[in-house]
Amino acid sequence: MAQTRKIYFCGSIRGGRDDVHVYQRIVHTLRTYGTVLTEHVTNGGLTDTGETSESGDKHIHDRDLDWLRQSHVVVAEVTQPSLGVGYELGRAVDLDKQVLCLFRPESGRRLSAMIRGAAHGQKFVVQDYTQDQVESILNQYFSQTNI
Ligand SMILES: O=c1[nH]c(=O)n([C@H]2C[C@H](O)[C@@H](COP(=O)(O)O)O2)cc1CO
């Protein structure tokens, strides 16, 4: 399944890039479990200005929604609050996608009730973690899921 599984990874861009090294660690591991459609989110050169494309934000939005539709599973790092990530998660629920949200309580933040409160069985999982648990948590998640 790992060869055919398409993973949509969400992480903050214009919401702030403080956690980009965590996104890199997550996506590095996610590659073991499938094809990551949104690798650009982990680009260390990408600042909180976001991607600069000739065709602008509409192009980014439409391209990402296309990837979201194609994906089998959505993995989001939600510690750094981001409007875009929240929007993607809402659309993912609407598209009936399977979702894993990863949150680091050690940040001192409190996760939005609209994310933690959306937890629903295996369909929408909210997992607290520390950085050194990235590999074990993803291993556990993908060994349990049939997607
Ligand atoms: O340049 C971009 N490219 C892009 O793919 N996104 C998508 C992917 C990220 O998971 C999410 C980040 O949203 P935000 O920029 O509001 O933090 O939106 C967002 C931006 C900028 O908003």
The ligand as a Tripos MOL2 file, in Angstrom:
@<TRIPOS>MOLECULE
LIG
   22    23     1     0     0
SMALL
NO_CHARGES

@<TRIPOS>ATOM
      1 O1          2.2640   29.4480   -0.2970 O.2       1 LIG1
      2 C1          1.4970   28.6220    0.1970 C.ar      1 LIG1
      3 N1          1.4580   27.3260   -0.2850 N.ar      1 LIG1
      4 C2          0.6600   26.3520    0.2550 C.ar      1 LIG1
      5 O2          0.6830   25.2260   -0.2240 O.2       1 LIG1
      6 N2         -0.1440   26.6690    1.3480 N.ar      1 LIG1
      7 C3         -0.9520   25.6120    1.9960 C.3       1 LIG1
      8 C4         -0.1550   24.4100    2.4760 C.3       1 LIG1
      9 C5         -0.0760   24.5390    3.9820 C.3       1 LIG1
     10 O3         -0.4530   23.3050    4.5890 O.3       1 LIG1
     11 C6         -1.0540   25.6330    4.3510 C.3       1 LIG1
     12 C7         -0.4160   26.7610    5.1280 C.3       1 LIG1
     13 O4         -1.3360   27.8110    5.3160 O.3       1 LIG1
     14 P1         -0.8840   29.2650    5.8770 P.3       1 LIG1
     15 O5         -0.0050   29.8790    4.8450 O.co2     1 LIG1
     16 O6         -2.1580   30.0110    6.1170 O.co2     1 LIG1
     17 O7         -0.1060   29.0150    7.1480 O.co2     1 LIG1
     18 O8         -1.5960   26.1500    3.1280 O.3       1 LIG1
     19 C8         -0.1780   27.9640    1.8270 C.ar      1 LIG1
     20 C9          0.6200   28.9440    1.2740 C.ar      1 LIG1
     21 C10         0.6290   30.3540    1.7880 C.3       1 LIG1
     22 O9         -0.5600   30.6990    2.4430 O.3       1 LIG1
@<TRIPOS>BOND
     1     1     2 2
     2     2     3 ar
     3     2    20 ar
     4     3     4 ar
     5     4     5 2
     6     4     6 ar
     7     6     7 1
     8     6    19 ar
     9     7     8 1
    10     7    18 1
    11     8     9 1
    12     9    10 1
    13     9    11 1
    14    11    12 1
    15    11    18 1
    16    12    13 1
    17    13    14 1
    18    14    15 2
    19    14    16 1
    20    14    17 1
    21    19    20 ar
    22    20    21 1
    23    21    22 1
@<TRIPOS>SUBSTRUCTURE
     1 LIG1         1 GROUP 0 **** ****
